[in-house]
Amino acid sequence: MYMRYIISSLHPSDMYNAYILAVDGDVSFLPADVIRLAQALQTKREVGAICGRIYPTGSGLVLWFQAVEYAISHWLYKSTEALVGNVLCCPGCFTMYRASALNSNDLLTSYASNTKNAIDHLMQDQGEDRWLTTLVLKSGYQTSYAQMHGLIPCARFPSPSYKSSNSRRWYPLDNV
């Protein structure tokens, strides 16, 4: 796991001010977007993970469905969750993690553990971004959402059927 390798190379005194950026391969962003996330982590020392605002790009009917879903999930849910307390899922498409949060309470060991049954597979392997957010919260850190002015474009899903099957992976985590 790349995170364990990066964290093991850090000096313990640098752990709190070191960050790991998780992005999907189809996400485009500017250096200023990364700086905004890092600045938010510097000012909010209790936050272990912060996700950025993204939007879909492309054309066609699927784009319109995605635009509505992103508007609800990112611009409504995540901003409300951050206002009320903690974001419940920092998506892997554009999230920055504090190295000390990932290094606490054997978090990476739990994150990298092998699944033993179907429910664990759905929670840990199919919903790995939400599982990592849950582990960050359990370790005592907060999670947040950076509602940036510049939006991060995210490429479109290949098909509507991919989208619906991809969403099913999140249902079991609602009961954790």
N, C-alpha and C positions, 0 to 999 in steps of 0.2 A: 504494500500500500504506500503510495507516494507521500501521504501526509505523515506517516510514521518516520519515513526517511528524512523528510524536511525537518520535522520537530527534533529528531535525535541529533541533527547537526547543529542545533542552536545551543548557545550557552544559556544556562538557567537564568542568568540575569537579564537576558534579552527576550525571554519567552513572552513576557506580558506585552511588549511592544512589537512583536512579530505577527504578521498576518498571512493567511493563506486565502487566495482567491479561487473559488470554484466557478467555472464557467462551462457551458455546453459548447460544442464545436461549431454550432450554427449561430452563435451570438456575436454580434459586432458591438464594440464599445470603444470609447475614447479614453485616453489617459486621465482626463479630468473626472470621468465617472469613477474610476478606481480611487482617485485621490479623495473624492467625496465620501466614499465608503470608509477609507482609512481615517479621514478626519472625524467621522462620526464615531468610530471605535476609540479614537484618542480622547474625545471629549466625554464619552460615556464609558467609563472604565468597568462598569458592571456588566456590559454587554459582551457576550461571547460570540455572537453571530449576527450579521446584519445583511439583509437582502436588498437589492436594488429594484427599481421599477422597470419593467420591460414591456414591449408591445410586439405583436406579430407583424410580419411584412409579407408581401406577396399580392396575389390577386385571386379573385374568384369567390365562390360562395363559402368555402371553408374559411377563408380569411375573415368574413363577416361574423361567422360563429365564434371564431377565435377572439376577435376583437371584443365581442360581448363577454366571453368567458374571462379574458384577461382584465377587462374593465372591472368585472365583479371580483375576481380572485385577487388581483394585485391592487387595484386602485380603491376598492371598497373594503374587502375583508382584511387585507394585510395592514392597511392604514388604520382601520378600526381596531384590529388586534394590538397593534403597536401603541395606540392611544390608550386602550384599556389595560394593557399589561405587556404581554409577550406575543410575538408572532409564532403561530403553532407549526408552521412549515416554512423554513427558509429554503426555497427551491435551489437545486443545484445549477440552474442556468446562470445565475449571477448573484453569488453570495460570498461574503468575506468572513472568515473565521479568525478569532484570536487564538494564537498558538497555545497560550496557557489554558484556554478553555478545552481545547482538544487534548491536551496533555494531562488533564485532571481526572482523578477517580477512575483510572483505567478505561477511560472513555473509548479510546481507539481499540482496545482489546475487545470491548463489547461490540463496537461497530464492526470489527472484522471477524467476529465469531461466526462459526458455521451454523447454519440453520438445521434444526432437527425435525421440524414438522411443517405442515402446510401454512399454518398461520404465521409462524416465524418467517417463512420464506416470503410471504406477502408483505409483512411489515419491514423486514430487514433487507431483502434483496430486491423486491419490486418497488418499495417505497423508501429507498435508502436516504434520500434527502430529508424526508420527514422523520425517519428513524434517527438520523444524526441530530436534527433539531431537538428531538425528544431527549436524547442523551445529553446535549448541551444544557437543556433546561434542568434535567435531573441532577447535573453536577453543580447547580447553584448559580449559573450565569443566566442573564436575560438574553432575549433575542429581540431584534428590532427590524424596522423597515425604513429605508431611506427613500422618501418620496422626492425624487430629484426632478429638476426642471427639464433637463435633457433626458429624453427617454432612450432606453437601450433597445435597439431593434433585435428581434428574435425571429429566425426564419420559420416559415410555416411548417405544419405537420404534413407528412406525405399524403394522408387520406383521412376522411372522417372516421373510418373504422379503427385506425391506429389510435386516434384520440380517445374514442370510447373505451377501448381495451386498456389504454394507458391510465385512465382515470380509475378503473376498478381496483388498482393496487392500493389505493388510499383508504378504502373502507375499513379494513381491520384496525387501522391505527386510531380510529375515532374512539376506541374503547380502552386505549392504553392509559 
